[in-house]
């Protein structure tokens, strides 16, 4: 049986990066790069020589609810 994944609260980590692209460390605890474009975030993250993943931080004044048709 697989273990259930625990949710990760990224609120404090992502708060300064509203409406920007961020490159998160694989453990999702550090921002390794950020920018208005994905390329800017990638350029910063590549300098760290660490593995990372990208996330677009939405504006905080809107809500997002996915829907299924």
mmCIF file as Biopython writes it, N, C-alpha, C and O atoms, coordinates in Angstrom:
data_model
#
loop_
_atom_site.group_PDB
_atom_site.id
_atom_site.type_symbol
_atom_site.label_atom_id
_atom_site.label_alt_id
_atom_site.label_comp_id
_atom_site.label_asym_id
_atom_site.label_entity_id
_atom_site.label_seq_id
_atom_site.pdbx_PDB_ins_code
_atom_site.Cartn_x
_atom_site.Cartn_y
_atom_site.Cartn_z
_atom_site.occupancy
_atom_site.B_iso_or_equiv
_atom_site.auth_seq_id
_atom_site.auth_asym_id
_atom_site.pdbx_PDB_model_num
ATOM 1   N N  . UNK A ? 1  ? 0.845   -1.181 0.000   1.0 0.0 1  A 1 
ATOM 2   C CA . UNK A ? 1  ? 0.000   0.000  0.000   1.0 0.0 1  A 1 
ATOM 3   C C  . UNK A ? 1  ? 0.889   1.243  0.000   1.0 0.0 1  A 1 
ATOM 4   O O  . UNK A ? 1  ? 1.880   1.299  0.728   1.0 0.0 1  A 1 
ATOM 5   N N  . UNK A ? 2  ? 0.536   2.236  -0.814  1.0 0.0 2  A 1 
ATOM 6   C CA . UNK A ? 2  ? 1.304   3.464  -0.897  1.0 0.0 2  A 1 
ATOM 7   C C  . UNK A ? 2  ? 0.943   4.417  0.230   1.0 0.0 2  A 1 
ATOM 8   O O  . UNK A ? 2  ? -0.200  4.469  0.685   1.0 0.0 2  A 1 
ATOM 9   N N  . UNK A ? 3  ? 1.942   5.168  0.666   1.0 0.0 3  A 1 
ATOM 10  C CA . UNK A ? 3  ? 1.690   6.167  1.694   1.0 0.0 3  A 1 
ATOM 11  C C  . UNK A ? 3  ? 1.024   7.378  1.053   1.0 0.0 3  A 1 
ATOM 12  O O  . UNK A ? 3  ? 1.324   7.736  -0.086  1.0 0.0 3  A 1 
ATOM 13  N N  . UNK A ? 4  ? 0.130   7.994  1.790   1.0 0.0 4  A 1 
ATOM 14  C CA . UNK A ? 4  ? -0.529  9.210  1.294   1.0 0.0 4  A 1 
ATOM 15  C C  . UNK A ? 4  ? 0.454   10.369 1.351   1.0 0.0 4  A 1 
ATOM 16  O O  . UNK A ? 4  ? 1.203   10.511 2.318   1.0 0.0 4  A 1 
ATOM 17  N N  . UNK A ? 5  ? 0.449   11.191 0.321   1.0 0.0 5  A 1 
ATOM 18  C CA . UNK A ? 5  ? 1.311   12.359 0.311   1.0 0.0 5  A 1 
ATOM 19  C C  . UNK A ? 5  ? 0.742   13.428 1.229   1.0 0.0 5  A 1 
ATOM 20  O O  . UNK A ? 5  ? -0.465  13.664 1.260   1.0 0.0 5  A 1 
ATOM 21  N N  . UNK A ? 6  ? 1.629   14.066 1.971   1.0 0.0 6  A 1 
ATOM 22  C CA . UNK A ? 6  ? 1.189   15.140 2.850   1.0 0.0 6  A 1 
ATOM 23  C C  . UNK A ? 6  ? 1.215   16.450 2.079   1.0 0.0 6  A 1 
ATOM 24  O O  . UNK A ? 6  ? 2.133   16.686 1.294   1.0 0.0 6  A 1 
ATOM 25  N N  . UNK A ? 7  ? 0.223   17.303 2.290   1.0 0.0 7  A 1 
ATOM 26  C CA . UNK A ? 7  ? 0.240   18.602 1.609   1.0 0.0 7  A 1 
ATOM 27  C C  . UNK A ? 7  ? 1.397   19.454 2.114   1.0 0.0 7  A 1 
ATOM 28  O O  . UNK A ? 7  ? 1.789   19.375 3.278   1.0 0.0 7  A 1 
ATOM 29  N N  . UNK A ? 8  ? 1.927   20.259 1.221   1.0 0.0 8  A 1 
ATOM 30  C CA . UNK A ? 8  ? 3.030   21.149 1.566   1.0 0.0 8  A 1 
ATOM 31  C C  . UNK A ? 8  ? 2.506   22.579 1.544   1.0 0.0 8  A 1 
ATOM 32  O O  . UNK A ? 8  ? 1.946   23.024 0.542   1.0 0.0 8  A 1 
ATOM 33  N N  . UNK A ? 9  ? 2.686   23.293 2.643   1.0 0.0 9  A 1 
ATOM 34  C CA . UNK A ? 9  ? 2.242   24.683 2.722   1.0 0.0 9  A 1 
ATOM 35  C C  . UNK A ? 9  ? 3.367   25.585 2.206   1.0 0.0 9  A 1 
ATOM 36  O O  . UNK A ? 9  ? 4.382   25.776 2.875   1.0 0.0 9  A 1 
ATOM 37  N N  . UNK A ? 10 ? 3.172   26.128 1.021   1.0 0.0 10 A 1 
ATOM 38  C CA . UNK A ? 10 ? 4.176   26.986 0.395   1.0 0.0 10 A 1 
ATOM 39  C C  . UNK A ? 10 ? 3.872   28.467 0.578   1.0 0.0 10 A 1 
ATOM 40  O O  . UNK A ? 10 ? 4.519   29.311 -0.042  1.0 0.0 10 A 1 
ATOM 41  N N  . UNK A ? 11 ? 2.913   28.785 1.404   1.0 0.0 11 A 1 
ATOM 42  C CA . UNK A ? 11 ? 2.465   30.163 1.562   1.0 0.0 11 A 1 
ATOM 43  C C  . UNK A ? 11 ? 3.614   31.107 1.894   1.0 0.0 11 A 1 
ATOM 44  O O  . UNK A ? 11 ? 3.798   32.114 1.211   1.0 0.0 11 A 1 
ATOM 45  N N  . UNK A ? 12 ? 4.382   30.804 2.919   1.0 0.0 12 A 1 
ATOM 46  C CA . UNK A ? 12 ? 5.465   31.702 3.344   1.0 0.0 12 A 1 
ATOM 47  C C  . UNK A ? 12 ? 6.584   31.756 2.318   1.0 0.0 12 A 1 
ATOM 48  O O  . UNK A ? 12 ? 7.194   32.805 2.114   1.0 0.0 12 A 1 
ATOM 49  N N  . UNK A ? 13 ? 6.853   30.639 1.676   1.0 0.0 13 A 1 
ATOM 50  C CA . UNK A ? 13 ? 7.929   30.576 0.686   1.0 0.0 13 A 1 
ATOM 51  C C  . UNK A ? 13 ? 7.578   31.404 -0.549  1.0 0.0 13 A 1 
ATOM 52  O O  . UNK A ? 13 ? 8.435   32.100 -1.094  1.0 0.0 13 A 1 
ATOM 53  N N  . UNK A ? 14 ? 6.334   31.333 -0.988  1.0 0.0 14 A 1 
ATOM 54  C CA . UNK A ? 14 ? 5.939   31.961 -2.250  1.0 0.0 14 A 1 
ATOM 55  C C  . UNK A ? 14 ? 5.383   33.375 -2.114  1.0 0.0 14 A 1 
ATOM 56  O O  . UNK A ? 14 ? 5.170   34.044 -3.125  1.0 0.0 14 A 1 
ATOM 57  N N  . UNK A ? 15 ? 5.148   33.838 -0.915  1.0 0.0 15 A 1 
ATOM 58  C CA . UNK A ? 15 ? 4.540   35.151 -0.699  1.0 0.0 15 A 1 
ATOM 59  C C  . UNK A ? 15 ? 5.258   36.288 -1.432  1.0 0.0 15 A 1 
ATOM 60  O O  . UNK A ? 15 ? 4.578   37.146 -1.994  1.0 0.0 15 A 1 
ATOM 61  N N  . UNK A ? 16 ? 6.585   36.342 -1.457  1.0 0.0 16 A 1 
ATOM 62  C CA . UNK A ? 16 ? 7.252   37.449 -2.166  1.0 0.0 16 A 1 
ATOM 63  C C  . UNK A ? 16 ? 7.229   37.326 -3.691  1.0 0.0 16 A 1 
ATOM 64  O O  . UNK A ? 16 ? 7.730   38.214 -4.381  1.0 0.0 16 A 1 
ATOM 65  N N  . UNK A ? 17 ? 6.664   36.251 -4.229  1.0 0.0 17 A 1 
ATOM 66  C CA . UNK A ? 17 ? 6.766   35.975 -5.660  1.0 0.0 17 A 1 
ATOM 67  C C  . UNK A ? 17 ? 5.421   36.007 -6.381  1.0 0.0 17 A 1 
ATOM 68  O O  . UNK A ? 17 ? 5.203   35.261 -7.336  1.0 0.0 17 A 1 
ATOM 69  N N  . UNK A ? 18 ? 4.539   36.857 -5.929  1.0 0.0 18 A 1 
ATOM 70  C CA . UNK A ? 18 ? 3.216   36.977 -6.542  1.0 0.0 18 A 1 
ATOM 71  C C  . UNK A ? 18 ? 3.335   37.289 -8.033  1.0 0.0 18 A 1 
ATOM 72  O O  . UNK A ? 18 ? 4.073   38.188 -8.436  1.0 0.0 18 A 1 
ATOM 73  N N  . UNK A ? 19 ? 2.600   36.535 -8.838  1.0 0.0 19 A 1 
ATOM 74  C CA . UNK A ? 19 ? 2.509   36.723 -10.292 1.0 0.0 19 A 1 
ATOM 75  C C  . UNK A ? 19 ? 3.865   36.565 -10.997 1.0 0.0 19 A 1 
ATOM 76  O O  . UNK A ? 19 ? 4.139   37.247 -11.985 1.0 0.0 19 A 1 
ATOM 77  N N  . UNK A ? 20 ? 4.702   35.671 -10.487 1.0 0.0 20 A 1 
ATOM 78  C CA . UNK A ? 20 ? 6.005   35.399 -11.087 1.0 0.0 20 A 1 
ATOM 79  C C  . UNK A ? 20 ? 6.207   33.903 -11.253 1.0 0.0 20 A 1 
ATOM 80  O O  . UNK A ? 20 ? 5.499   33.094 -10.653 1.0 0.0 20 A 1 
ATOM 81  N N  . UNK A ? 21 ? 7.179   33.553 -12.072 1.0 0.0 21 A 1 
ATOM 82  C CA . UNK A ? 21 ? 7.633   32.170 -12.185 1.0 0.0 21 A 1 
ATOM 83  C C  . UNK A ? 21 ? 8.686   31.925 -11.120 1.0 0.0 21 A 1 
ATOM 84  O O  . UNK A ? 21 ? 9.540   32.779 -10.881 1.0 0.0 21 A 1 
ATOM 85  N N  . UNK A ? 22 ? 8.632   30.777 -10.483 1.0 0.0 22 A 1 
ATOM 86  C CA . UNK A ? 22 ? 9.660   30.402 -9.515  1.0 0.0 22 A 1 
ATOM 87  C C  . UNK A ? 22 ? 10.201  29.019 -9.837  1.0 0.0 22 A 1 
ATOM 88  O O  . UNK A ? 22 ? 9.490   28.161 -10.360 1.0 0.0 22 A 1 
ATOM 89  N N  . UNK A ? 23 ? 11.459  28.823 -9.519  1.0 0.0 23 A 1 
ATOM 90  C CA . UNK A ? 23 ? 12.087  27.510 -9.604  1.0 0.0 23 A 1 
ATOM 91  C C  . UNK A ? 23 ? 12.275  27.044 -8.164  1.0 0.0 23 A 1 
ATOM 92  O O  . UNK A ? 23 ? 13.043  27.635 -7.404  1.0 0.0 23 A 1 
ATOM 93  N N  . UNK A ? 24 ? 11.570  25.984 -7.800  1.0 0.0 24 A 1 
ATOM 94  C CA . UNK A ? 24 ? 11.641  25.450 -6.445  1.0 0.0 24 A 1 
ATOM 95  C C  . UNK A ? 24 ? 12.628  24.299 -6.387  1.0 0.0 24 A 1 
ATOM 96  O O  . UNK A ? 24 ? 12.774  23.540 -7.345  1.0 0.0 24 A 1 
ATOM 97  N N  . UNK A ? 25 ? 13.307  24.176 -5.247  1.0 0.0 25 A 1 
ATOM 98  C CA . UNK A ? 25 ? 14.168  23.025 -5.029  1.0 0.0 25 A 1 
ATOM 99  C C  . UNK A ? 25 ? 13.298  21.773 -5.023  1.0 0.0 25 A 1 
ATOM 100 O O  . UNK A ? 25 ? 12.084  21.850 -4.835  1.0 0.0 25 A 1 
ATOM 101 N N  . UNK A ? 26 ? 13.926  20.624 -5.231  1.0 0.0 26 A 1 
ATOM 102 C CA . UNK A ? 26 ? 13.134  19.390 -5.309  1.0 0.0 26 A 1 
ATOM 103 C C  . UNK A ? 26 ? 12.395  19.092 -4.012  1.0 0.0 26 A 1 
ATOM 104 O O  . UNK A ? 26 ? 11.323  18.488 -4.042  1.0 0.0 26 A 1 
ATOM 105 N N  . UNK A ? 27 ? 12.949  19.504 -2.875  1.0 0.0 27 A 1 
ATOM 106 C CA . UNK A ? 27 ? 12.231  19.282 -1.614  1.0 0.0 27 A 1 
ATOM 107 C C  . UNK A ? 27 ? 11.161  20.350 -1.379  1.0 0.0 27 A 1 
ATOM 108 O O  . UNK A ? 27 ? 10.435  20.302 -0.386  1.0 0.0 27 A 1 
ATOM 109 N N  . UNK A ? 28 ? 11.071  21.315 -2.302  1.0 0.0 28 A 1 
ATOM 110 C CA . UNK A ? 28 ? 10.061  22.378 -2.306  1.0 0.0 28 A 1 
ATOM 111 C C  . UNK A ? 28 ? 10.144  23.276 -1.067  1.0 0.0 28 A 1 
ATOM 112 O O  . UNK A ? 28 ? 9.129   23.782 -0.590  1.0 0.0 28 A 1 
ATOM 113 N N  . UNK A ? 29 ? 11.362  23.467 -0.554  1.0 0.0 29 A 1 
ATOM 114 C CA . UNK A ? 29 ? 11.556  24.316 0.618   1.0 0.0 29 A 1 
ATOM 115 C C  . UNK A ? 29 ? 12.254  25.625 0.294   1.0 0.0 29 A 1 
ATOM 116 O O  . UNK A ? 29 ? 12.202  26.561 1.091   1.0 0.0 29 A 1 
ATOM 117 N N  . UNK A ? 30 ? 12.917  25.711 -0.878  1.0 0.0 30 A 1 
ATOM 118 C CA . UNK A ? 30 ? 13.668  26.902 -1.248  1.0 0.0 30 A 1 
ATOM 119 C C  . UNK A ? 30 ? 13.325  27.337 -2.662  1.0 0.0 30 A 1 
ATOM 120 O O  . UNK A ? 30 ? 13.063  26.509 -3.535  1.0 0.0 30 A 1 
ATOM 121 N N  . UNK A ? 31 ? 13.329  28.635 -2.874  1.0 0.0 31 A 1 
ATOM 122 C CA . UNK A ? 31 ? 13.200  29.189 -4.222  1.0 0.0 31 A 1 
ATOM 123 C C  . UNK A ? 31 ? 14.613  29.374 -4.759  1.0 0.0 31 A 1 
ATOM 124 O O  . UNK A ? 31 ? 15.412  30.109 -4.180  1.0 0.0 31 A 1 
ATOM 125 N N  . UNK A ? 32 ? 14.917  28.710 -5.862  1.0 0.0 32 A 1 
ATOM 126 C CA . UNK A ? 32 ? 16.251  28.768 -6.452  1.0 0.0 32 A 1 
ATOM 127 C C  . UNK A ? 32 ? 16.354  29.824 -7.544  1.0 0.0 32 A 1 
ATOM 128 O O  . UNK A ? 32 ? 17.455  30.178 -7.965  1.0 0.0 32 A 1 
ATOM 129 N N  . UNK A ? 33 ? 15.220  30.323 -8.001  1.0 0.0 33 A 1 
ATOM 130 C CA . UNK A ? 33 ? 15.209  31.360 -9.014  1.0 0.0 33 A 1 
ATOM 131 C C  . UNK A ? 33 ? 13.802  31.871 -9.200  1.0 0.0 33 A 1 
ATOM 132 O O  . UNK A ? 33 ? 12.831  31.178 -8.895  1.0 0.0 33 A 1 
ATOM 133 N N  . UNK A ? 34 ? 13.692  33.097 -9.706  1.0 0.0 34 A 1 
ATOM 134 C CA . UNK A ? 34 ? 12.363  33.660 -9.962  1.0 0.0 34 A 1 
ATOM 135 C C  . UNK A ? 34 ? 12.471  34.718 -11.051 1.0 0.0 34 A 1 
ATOM 136 O O  . UNK A ? 34 ? 13.556  35.220 -11.346 1.0 0.0 34 A 1 
ATOM 137 N N  . UNK A ? 35 ? 11.333  35.045 -11.638 1.0 0.0 35 A 1 
ATOM 138 C CA . UNK A ? 35 ? 11.318  36.079 -12.648 1.0 0.0 35 A 1 
ATOM 139 C C  . UNK A ? 35 ? 9.952   36.266 -13.253 1.0 0.0 35 A 1 
ATOM 140 O O  . UNK A ? 35 ? 9.037   35.477 -13.020 1.0 0.0 35 A 1 
ATOM 141 N N  . UNK A ? 36 ? 9.823   37.319 -14.032 1.0 0.0 36 A 1 
ATOM 142 C CA . UNK A ? 36 ? 8.552   37.568 -14.721 1.0 0.0 36 A 1 
ATOM 143 C C  . UNK A ? 36 ? 8.328   36.547 -15.822 1.0 0.0 36 A 1 
ATOM 144 O O  . UNK A ? 36 ? 7.189   36.290 -16.212 1.0 0.0 36 A 1 
ATOM 145 N N  . UNK A ? 37 ? 9.412   35.962 -16.327 1.0 0.0 37 A 1 
ATOM 146 C CA . UNK A ? 37 ? 9.293   34.937 -17.365 1.0 0.0 37 A 1 
ATOM 147 C C  . UNK A ? 37 ? 9.910   33.640 -16.870 1.0 0.0 37 A 1 
ATOM 148 O O  . UNK A ? 37 ? 10.722  33.630 -15.945 1.0 0.0 37 A 1 
ATOM 149 N N  . UNK A ? 38 ? 9.515   32.562 -17.498 1.0 0.0 38 A 1 
ATOM 150 C CA . UNK A ? 38 ? 10.069  31.254 -17.171 1.0 0.0 38 A 1 
ATOM 151 C C  . UNK A ? 38 ? 11.573  31.231 -17.433 1.0 0.0 38 A 1 
ATOM 152 O O  . UNK A ? 38 ? 12.335  30.631 -16.676 1.0 0.0 38 A 1 
ATOM 153 N N  . UNK A ? 39 ? 11.987  31.884 -18.503 1.0 0.0 39 A 1 
ATOM 154 C CA . UNK A ? 39 ? 13.409  31.913 -18.850 1.0 0.0 39 A 1 
ATOM 155 C C  . UNK A ? 39 ? 14.238  32.605 -17.766 1.0 0.0 39 A 1 
ATOM 156 O O  . UNK A ? 39 ? 15.329  32.140 -17.438 1.0 0.0 39 A 1 
ATOM 157 N N  . UNK A ? 40 ? 13.736  33.706 -17.206 1.0 0.0 40 A 1 
ATOM 158 C CA . UNK A ? 40 ? 14.444  34.393 -16.125 1.0 0.0 40 A 1 
ATOM 159 C C  . UNK A ? 40 ? 14.615  33.485 -14.915 1.0 0.0 40 A 1 
ATOM 160 O O  . UNK A ? 40 ? 15.696  33.424 -14.329 1.0 0.0 40 A 1 
ATOM 161 N N  . UNK A ? 41 ? 13.558  32.785 -14.542 1.0 0.0 41 A 1 
ATOM 162 C CA . UNK A ? 41 ? 13.634  31.872 -13.400 1.0 0.0 41 A 1 
ATOM 163 C C  . UNK A ? 41 ? 14.603  30.727 -13.689 1.0 0.0 41 A 1 
ATOM 164 O O  . UNK A ? 41 ? 15.363  30.314 -12.813 1.0 0.0 41 A 1 
ATOM 165 N N  . UNK A ? 42 ? 14.574  30.216 -14.923 1.0 0.0 42 A 1 
ATOM 166 C CA . UNK A ? 42 ? 15.465  29.113 -15.299 1.0 0.0 42 A 1 
ATOM 167 C C  . UNK A ? 42 ? 16.926  29.549 -15.262 1.0 0.0 42 A 1 
ATOM 168 O O  . UNK A ? 42 ? 17.781  28.798 -14.793 1.0 0.0 42 A 1 
ATOM 169 N N  . UNK A ? 43 ? 17.221  30.744 -15.749 1.0 0.0 43 A 1 
ATOM 170 C CA . UNK A ? 43 ? 18.595  31.232 -15.744 1.0 0.0 43 A 1 
ATOM 171 C C  . UNK A ? 43 ? 19.157  31.329 -14.327 1.0 0.0 43 A 1 
ATOM 172 O O  . UNK A ? 43 ? 20.308  30.965 -14.090 1.0 0.0 43 A 1 
ATOM 173 N N  . UNK A ? 44 ? 18.359  31.810 -13.400 1.0 0.0 44 A 1 
ATOM 174 C CA . UNK A ? 44 ? 18.806  31.900 -12.006 1.0 0.0 44 A 1 
ATOM 175 C C  . UNK A ? 44 ? 18.988  30.513 -11.400 1.0 0.0 44 A 1 
ATOM 176 O O  . UNK A ? 44 ? 19.976  30.257 -10.713 1.0 0.0 44 A 1 
ATOM 177 N N  . UNK A ? 45 ? 18.035  29.620 -11.653 1.0 0.0 45 A 1 
ATOM 178 C CA . UNK A ? 45 ? 18.082  28.280 -11.065 1.0 0.0 45 A 1 
ATOM 179 C C  . UNK A ? 45 ? 19.262  27.474 -11.596 1.0 0.0 45 A 1 
ATOM 180 O O  . UNK A ? 45 ? 19.867  26.705 -10.850 1.0 0.0 45 A 1 
ATOM 181 N N  . UNK A ? 46 ? 19.595  27.637 -12.864 1.0 0.0 46 A 1 
ATOM 182 C CA . UNK A ? 46 ? 20.704  26.880 -13.455 1.0 0.0 46 A 1 
ATOM 183 C C  . UNK A ? 46 ? 22.029  27.216 -12.788 1.0 0.0 46 A 1 
ATOM 184 O O  . UNK A ? 46 ? 22.921  26.369 -12.732 1.0 0.0 46 A 1 
ATOM 185 N N  . UNK A ? 47 ? 22.172  28.415 -12.291 1.0 0.0 47 A 1 
ATOM 186 C CA . UNK A ? 47 ? 23.400  28.830 -11.617 1.0 0.0 47 A 1 
ATOM 187 C C  . UNK A ? 47 ? 23.632  28.074 -10.309 1.0 0.0 47 A 1 
ATOM 188 O O  . UNK A ? 47 ? 24.768  27.987 -9.843  1.0 0.0 47 A 1 
ATOM 189 N N  . UNK A ? 48 ? 22.580  27.531 -9.716  1.0 0.0 48 A 1 
ATOM 190 C CA . UNK A ? 48 ? 22.710  26.823 -8.439  1.0 0.0 48 A 1 
ATOM 191 C C  . UNK A ? 48 ? 23.246  25.407 -8.601  1.0 0.0 48 A 1 
ATOM 192 O O  . UNK A ? 48 ? 23.701  24.797 -7.633  1.0 0.0 48 A 1 
ATOM 193 N N  . UNK A ? 49 ? 23.193  24.883 -9.828  1.0 0.0 49 A 1 
ATOM 194 C CA . UNK A ? 49 ? 23.644  23.507 -10.127 1.0 0.0 49 A 1 
ATOM 195 C C  . UNK A ? 49 ? 22.835  22.461 -9.358  1.0 0.0 49 A 1 
ATOM 196 O O  . UNK A ? 49 ? 23.308  21.346 -9.139  1.0 0.0 49 A 1 
ATOM 197 N N  . UNK A ? 50 ? 21.619  22.822 -8.949  1.0 0.0 50 A 1 
ATOM 198 C CA . UNK A ? 50 ? 20.736  21.883 -8.250  1.0 0.0 50 A 1 
ATOM 199 C C  . UNK A ? 50 ? 19.548  21.555 -9.137  1.0 0.0 50 A 1 
ATOM 200 O O  . UNK A ? 50 ? 19.259  22.265 -10.100 1.0 0.0 50 A 1 
ATOM 201 N N  . UNK A ? 51 ? 18.865  20.470 -8.799  1.0 0.0 51 A 1 
ATOM 202 C CA . UNK A ? 51 ? 17.652  20.100 -9.533  1.0 0.0 51 A 1 
ATOM 203 C C  . UNK A ? 51 ? 16.494  20.935 -9.005  1.0 0.0 51 A 1 
ATOM 204 O O  . UNK A ? 51 ? 16.435  21.259 -7.819  1.0 0.0 51 A 1 
ATOM 205 N N  . UNK A ? 52 ? 15.572  21.280 -9.904  1.0 0.0 52 A 1 
ATOM 206 C CA . UNK A ? 52 ? 14.483  22.178 -9.535  1.0 0.0 52 A 1 
ATOM 207 C C  . UNK A ? 52 ? 13.240  21.870 -10.352 1.0 0.0 52 A 1 
ATOM 208 O O  . UNK A ? 52 ? 13.283  21.109 -11.319 1.0 0.0 52 A 1 
ATOM 209 N N  . UNK A ? 53 ? 12.136  22.476 -9.945  1.0 0.0 53 A 1 
ATOM 210 C CA . UNK A ? 53 ? 10.879  22.378 -10.681 1.0 0.0 53 A 1 
ATOM 211 C C  . UNK A ? 53 ? 10.262  23.768 -10.735 1.0 0.0 53 A 1 
ATOM 212 O O  . UNK A ? 53 ? 10.514  24.608 -9.871  1.0 0.0 53 A 1 
ATOM 213 N N  . UNK A ? 54 ? 9.448   24.000 -11.764 1.0 0.0 54 A 1 
ATOM 214 C CA . UNK A ? 54 ? 8.878   25.326 -11.969 1.0 0.0 54 A 1 
ATOM 215 C C  . UNK A ? 54 ? 7.432   25.407 -11.511 1.0 0.0 54 A 1 
ATOM 216 O O  . UNK A ? 54 ? 6.686   24.428 -11.534 1.0 0.0 54 A 1 
ATOM 217 N N  . UNK A ? 55 ? 7.070   26.603 -11.098 1.0 0.0 55 A 1 
ATOM 218 C CA . UNK A ? 55 ? 5.702   26.879 -10.660 1.0 0.0 55 A 1 
ATOM 219 C C  . UNK A ? 55 ? 5.393   28.338 -10.980 1.0 0.0 55 A 1 
ATOM 220 O O  . UNK A ? 55 ? 6.203   29.225 -10.713 1.0 0.0 55 A 1 
ATOM 221 N N  . UNK A ? 56 ? 4.229   28.575 -11.547 1.0 0.0 56 A 1 
ATOM 222 C CA . UNK A ? 56 ? 3.774   29.952 -11.781 1.0 0.0 56 A 1 
ATOM 223 C C  . UNK A ? 56 ? 2.908   30.337 -10.591 1.0 0.0 56 A 1 
ATOM 224 O O  . UNK A ? 56 ? 1.878   29.713 -10.337 1.0 0.0 56 A 1 
ATOM 225 N N  . UNK A ? 57 ? 3.329   31.370 -9.862  1.0 0.0 57 A 1 
ATOM 226 C CA . UNK A ? 57 ? 2.580   31.835 -8.697  1.0 0.0 57 A 1 
ATOM 227 C C  . UNK A ? 57 ? 1.516   32.811 -9.199  1.0 0.0 57 A 1 
ATOM 228 O O  . UNK A ? 57 ? 1.848   33.839 -9.790  1.0 0.0 57 A 1 
ATOM 229 N N  . UNK A ? 58 ? 0.244   32.498 -8.969  1.0 0.0 58 A 1 
ATOM 230 C CA . UNK A ? 58 ? -0.818  33.385 -9.477  1.0 0.0 58 A 1 
ATOM 231 C C  . UNK A ? 58 ? -0.927  34.655 -8.630  1.0 0.0 58 A 1 
ATOM 232 O O  . UNK A ? 58 ? -0.410  34.706 -7.514  1.0 0.0 58 A 1 
ATOM 233 N N  . UNK A ? 59 ? -1.600  35.673 -9.160  1.0 0.0 59 A 1 
ATOM 234 C CA . UNK A ? 59 ? -1.876  36.862 -8.344  1.0 0.0 59 A 1 
ATOM 235 C C  . UNK A ? 59 ? -2.719  36.458 -7.134  1.0 0.0 59 A 1 
ATOM 236 O O  . UNK A ? 59 ? -3.580  35.585 -7.242  1.0 0.0 59 A 1 
ATOM 237 N N  . UNK A ? 60 ? -2.480  37.079 -6.001  1.0 0.0 60 A 1 
ATOM 238 C CA . UNK A ? 60 ? -3.179  36.684 -4.778  1.0 0.0 60 A 1 
ATOM 239 C C  . UNK A ? 60 ? -4.587  37.245 -4.670  1.0 0.0 60 A 1 
ATOM 240 O O  . UNK A ? 60 ? -5.357  36.835 -3.801  1.0 0.0 60 A 1 
ATOM 241 N N  . UNK A ? 61 ? -4.925  38.178 -5.545  1.0 0.0 61 A 1 
ATOM 242 C CA . UNK A ? 61 ? -6.260  38.781 -5.464  1.0 0.0 61 A 1 
ATOM 243 C C  . UNK A ? 61 ? -7.294  38.075 -6.334  1.0 0.0 61 A 1 
ATOM 244 O O  . UNK A ? 61 ? -8.406  38.576 -6.499  1.0 0.0 61 A 1 
ATOM 245 N N  . UNK A ? 62 ? -6.941  36.911 -6.895  1.0 0.0 62 A 1 
ATOM 246 C CA . UNK A ? 62 ? -7.906  36.136 -7.685  1.0 0.0 62 A 1 
ATOM 247 C C  . UNK A ? 62 ? -7.981  34.716 -7.146  1.0 0.0 62 A 1 
ATOM 248 O O  . UNK A ? 62 ? -7.073  34.250 -6.458  1.0 0.0 62 A 1 
ATOM 249 N N  . UNK A ? 63 ? -9.056  34.049 -7.463  1.0 0.0 63 A 1 
ATOM 250 C CA . UNK A ? 63 ? -9.235  32.655 -7.076  1.0 0.0 63 A 1 
ATOM 251 C C  . UNK A ? 63 ? -9.187  31.776 -8.310  1.0 0.0 63 A 1 
ATOM 252 O O  . UNK A ? 63 ? -9.548  32.204 -9.406  1.0 0.0 63 A 1 
ATOM 253 N N  . UNK A ? 64 ? -8.746  30.562 -8.125  1.0 0.0 64 A 1 
ATOM 254 C CA . UNK A ? 64 ? -8.680  29.612 -9.228  1.0 0.0 64 A 1 
ATOM 255 C C  . UNK A ? 64 ? -9.372  28.337 -8.787  1.0 0.0 64 A 1 
ATOM 256 O O  . UNK A ? 64 ? -9.017  27.751 -7.765  1.0 0.0 64 A 1 
ATOM 257 N N  . UNK A ? 65 ? -10.353 27.912 -9.553  1.0 0.0 65 A 1 
ATOM 258 C CA . UNK A ? 65 ? -11.049 26.662 -9.284  1.0 0.0 65 A 1 
ATOM 259 C C  . UNK A ? 65 ? -11.159 25.903 -10.593 1.0 0.0 65 A 1 
ATOM 260 O O  . UNK A ? 65 ? -11.925 26.295 -11.473 1.0 0.0 65 A 1 
ATOM 261 N N  . UNK A ? 66 ? -10.401 24.815 -10.735 1.0 0.0 66 A 1 
ATOM 262 C CA . UNK A ? 66 ? -10.492 24.039 -11.987 1.0 0.0 66 A 1 
ATOM 263 C C  . UNK A ? 66 ? -11.865 23.422 -12.119 1.0 0.0 66 A 1 
ATOM 264 O O  . UNK A ? 66 ? -12.527 23.132 -11.122 1.0 0.0 66 A 1 
ATOM 265 N N  . UNK A ? 67 ? -12.287 23.224 -13.344 1.0 0.0 67 A 1 
ATOM 266 C CA . UNK A ? 67 ? -13.592 22.615 -13.579 1.0 0.0 67 A 1 
ATOM 267 C C  . UNK A ? 67 ? -13.455 21.471 -14.576 1.0 0.0 67 A 1 
ATOM 268 O O  . UNK A ? 67 ? -12.525 21.428 -15.381 1.0 0.0 67 A 1 
ATOM 269 N N  . UNK A ? 68 ? -14.378 20.574 -14.501 1.0 0.0 68 A 1 
ATOM 270 C CA . UNK A ? 68 ? -14.424 19.431 -15.415 1.0 0.0 68 A 1 
ATOM 271 C C  . UNK A ? 68 ? -15.708 19.564 -16.211 1.0 0.0 68 A 1 
ATOM 272 O O  . UNK A ? 68 ? -16.781 19.789 -15.651 1.0 0.0 68 A 1 
ATOM 273 N N  . UNK A ? 69 ? -15.586 19.424 -17.517 1.0 0.0 69 A 1 
ATOM 274 C CA . UNK A ? 69 ? -16.774 19.547 -18.356 1.0 0.0 69 A 1 
ATOM 275 C C  . UNK A ? 69 ? -17.436 18.228 -18.534 1.0 0.0 69 A 1 
ATOM 276 O O  . UNK A ? 69 ? -18.458 18.137 -19.214 1.0 0.0 69 A 1 
#
